Amino acid sequence: MVDIGFTLMGEQRGPKDLVRDAVLAEQAGFDFLVASDHFHPWLEGQGHAPYTWSVLGAVAQATSAIPFMTYVTCPTVRYHPAVVAQKAATLGLLSDGRFSLGVGAGENLNEHVVGQLWPPVDIRHEMLAEGLEIIRGLWQGDWFNYRGAHFDVESAKIYDLPDEPVRIGVAASGRSSCRLAADLGDFLIGTEAKPEIRARYEQAGGRGESVAQFPVVYDEDEAKALELLHDQFRWATLGWKVQAELPGPPAFEAASRFVRPEDMAQVGVWGPDVAAYVARVQSFVDAGYSRVAFVQVGEEQEAFCDWYAATLKPALAAAFPS
């Protein structure tokens, strides 16, 4: 069994569009939503980056039952973890428990905007661990103080908390981040269909589910779909070590200028062939993921939701029976 999600990708859609997309996705029968949390788009051509937390507050009111989560928030540089604890708790209340907090160590693309130097990955992991300790500490509901190597919290208390704490997912791939996810998270977030990621997480004691996403372009014209995927998502071929370090859209434009259309097969699916979508989902299921979200690239979100409801969802249900 696998749950199928829909991505609210703020890098390519304005705030009102994202809220409408969430409603369409719920009506189409998707099992959950994930929402990116960016200050900048990856490429200039994507053209958007609204404040995700305002969008999700609206999504909580515009939808009625579909669960949703950030994919992912960095609670260390652009946001102090105490502020993340407060706004995640508020979304937990607004959504009647449907919201989960997805977190990760972040990208220079979004975090450098507050004028701090971008730390190396080991320091980022230390900061994320402290951030999660602060978030969970504040969710206890008492006055809270914290003295860490990277963060302090002085006499803080969150007054509006949901009855059940918001669940936390941690983005991970290497051994260090998988240990962090197992120790401080409730579930694992990934982007690659690699069984070793789930294995590292379980070896570190992790027992939660695994959530992933991958880009797609539904269009009856396969060549047009591939052209759009390449134009908007070629940065995804660069790999996480590059993606985490580049400072802005112009850098991603330069770094991805030699990516060919045929290279996009390594990251996504395009066109109307249902079997290709089922096969890509199967690769994530084989790698241990139980929740997989589609990122429909481009503006045709309503057409994708209609096609999903009528065609792709029944095919996935047949391939992955509950």
N, C-alpha and C positions, 0 to 999 in steps of 0.2 A: 504494500500500500504506500502511496506517496500523495502528499498534499501539493496542490499546484497553486502558485501565487502569481501576483501581478505587481510589477514594479512601477511606483510613482517616481519617475526619474526627473528630478528638478533641474538637471542640467539642460534639458531639452523642452521644458514646458513651463508656462507661467503659472502663478498660484491658482487662479480661478480654473484654468484647464486641469490642473492636478486634482482639484477637488471633484470636478466633473468626471475625470477619469476614474477616481475611486468609486464613485456611484455606479458608473458603467461596469466596472470590474465586479462589484458586489452583485449587480443584476445579472451578469453573465455567469455567475456561479463559481468564481475563483474562491479558493479556500482561505487565502490570506493576502495581505498587502505588505510590501516593503517599500521604504522611502529613503532615497539618498539624502545626505546632509552635507551640502557643499556651500562654500562661499563663492567659488568660481566653477564654470563648466570646464570640462577637459579640453575642449576645442572651441575656438571662437565661433565656429559655425553652429554649435549647439545653441548658444545665445541666451541661456537663462541660468538663474541660480537664486530663486526666492528663499526666504527663511523657512526652513522645513518645519520648525516647531509651530509657527503660525498656521501653516498649511495643515498640519496634522490636527491642530485644534479644530479647524473647520471640518476636516474629514471625520473626526469623532462625532460631530453633530449631523453631518450630511449622510452618514451611513448608519446602519442599525445593528448589524450583527457580525460583520467581517472583522477578524483580528488584524492588527497591523503593527509594524515595528520600524524602527530606524535601521538602515543598512548602509553605513553605520555612522554613529556619532563618535567623535574623538573628545573625550572628557578631560583634556589635559592642557591644551594650549589656547585655542580660540575660546573655549568654555572652561571656566573653573568647575571642578567636579561638584562642588556644593550647589552651583546653579543648575547643573544637569540633574542632580538629585531632586531639586525642587520642581523643575519643569516636567520631568518624567512622572513624578508623583501626581502632578496636576493632570497630565494626560491620562494616567491611570483612572482618575476620578471621572474625567470628562467622557471617557470611553466605556465606563462601567466594567473595567477590567480587561478590555480587549487589547490594550497596548503592551508591547514588550520593548525593552530598551536594548538595541543592538549597539555594541561599542567596538572600537578598534584603536590601534595606535596612530591612525591618521595618515594624511599626506601633506607634504610641504605645500602643495597646490592651494590648500585651504587654510592651513594653520599659520603660515608666515605673515598673514595680513595684520596681526596684532603687534608686529615688530620684534618678536623674539627669534633668536637663532633656532634653526631646526636641529633638534638633537639627534645623535646617532641612535640606531634601532635598540640597542640594549638599554639606553636611558629612556627611550620612549616606552619600553615595556615596564621599566621601574615606575615611571609616571602613571601608566595605565593601572598598574597594581595598586598604587596609592589612591588613585582616583576611585577605583571600585571599593576600596576599604572605606573611603569617605562617604560614597553614595550609600552603601549598606549601613554604615554607622548612622547617618542622618535619617534613614528610613526606620530606625528603631523608635523614633518619636520623642526622644528625650533631648535635653540640652547636650550639645556635642562639641568637643574640642579635639583637635588633631595637630600633631607636630610631626611632619615628615621631612624627608630629604628634599622634596620638591614642592609640597603643598602644606599650608597651614589652614586650619579652620578655627575660628575664634568665637566661642559662645554662640553657637548656631542651633536653631531648632526649626523643623518644618512642621507647620501647624495643620496642613491639609494633606492627609495621607490616605490612600485606599486601604480597605480592610485587609487585603492580601497584597504583599509587596509586588511591585512590577518585576516580571521575570527579566533576567539579563542574559543576552547572548554575547559571546566574545568572538571576534574574527581572529582566525588563527590558521597557520599553515606549518611553520617550523616547530621544532621541539619546545623552544622557550615559550612561544605564544600558546601552544597547545597545553602546556602545563598551567599557564596562567588561566586559560579558559576552563580547565578542569578544576582548578582550585577556587576560582572566584566567580565563575559564570554558572548559569543554569543550563545553557545549551551552546552548541558550537556553530559558528558561521564561517562559510568558506566560499570560494569562487572557482575552485578547480576540482575536476572529477578524478581525484587521486586517492585511492584507498589508504595510502600511508598517512594522510592527514587524520582520518578517523582513527586509524590504529594508534597514532601518537597520542591523540586525545584520550582514548580508552586506556592506554598504558599508563597515562598520568592520573587515572582514576575518574575520568569524565564519563558520565552516564546519560547526559541529556541528548536530545535529538540533534541532527545536523541540518542546517539550512544553507541553500546555495541559490545562485541566480546565474542566468546567461542571456546574452542578447539574441533577439530574433527580429526578423522583418517579414511580416506576412504581407504578401502582395501576389496577385495572380501572375504578374510579370516577373519572372525569376531574375532576369538580368537587371531590371530596375531595382529589385529588392537588394541584390548584391551591391549595386552601386551605392545605394543609400547606407547600407551597413558599413561599407568601406569608408564612405565619406564621414560618417558620424562616429564610428566606433573603432577606427583603425588603431587608436591609442591602446586598446585593450590587448594588442599583441605584444606590447613592450615588456610585460612581466611586472610582477609586484615590486621588485627591487628598484626598477626604474620609475614606475608609477608613483611610488612613495616619495621620491626625491626631487622630481622636477618642480620648479617654482611657479609655473603659470601656463595658461593656454598657449602662448607663443612657443614655449619650450616643447610642449606636446606636439604642436604643429611641426616643429623642426625634427623632433625625434622620430615621428611617424611618417615622414615624407617619402620614405622608400618602401613602406608597406604596400604589398600588391593586393589586388582584390582576391586572388586565390589564397592568400594567407589568412583570410577571414574564416576559413573552415576550422581553424584551430580554436576559435572563440565563440562562434555562433552558428545559427541556422537561418536560412532565408528562403522565401518562395512559398508555394502552396502545398508542398509535398508533406502530408501528415506523417508519413513514415520517418522522415528526417527528424521531426520534432520528438516523436516517440523514442527514437534511437538515442537522441541526445539526453533526454530525461533518463533513459535506461542506464546510460553511462554514469550518471550521478547516483542513481539507486544502487548500482553495482559498487560504487565507492562509499556507500554507507549513508547517503543522504535520504532523509524521509520527507523533506520539504524543499521544493524547487520552484523558484519564481522566474517568470519570463520578463525580459526587458524588451518591450516592443519599441524599436528604434523609430523615431520620426513622429509625424503628426497624426498618422492614421490609427489612433487609439480606438475609436468607436468601431471601425471596420474590423480591427483585430478582435475586439471583444465579441462582436457578432459572430465572426468565424469560429472563435474559440467555443462559444456556447453551442453552435449548431454542428460543428464538425470535429474540432480537435478534442474537446472535452469528452465526448463519447468514445473516441479512439483511445484516449488515455485511460478512461475507466475500464475499457476492455483489456488493455495491456497491463494495468495495475489494479486488479480487483481488490476491494476492501475485504 
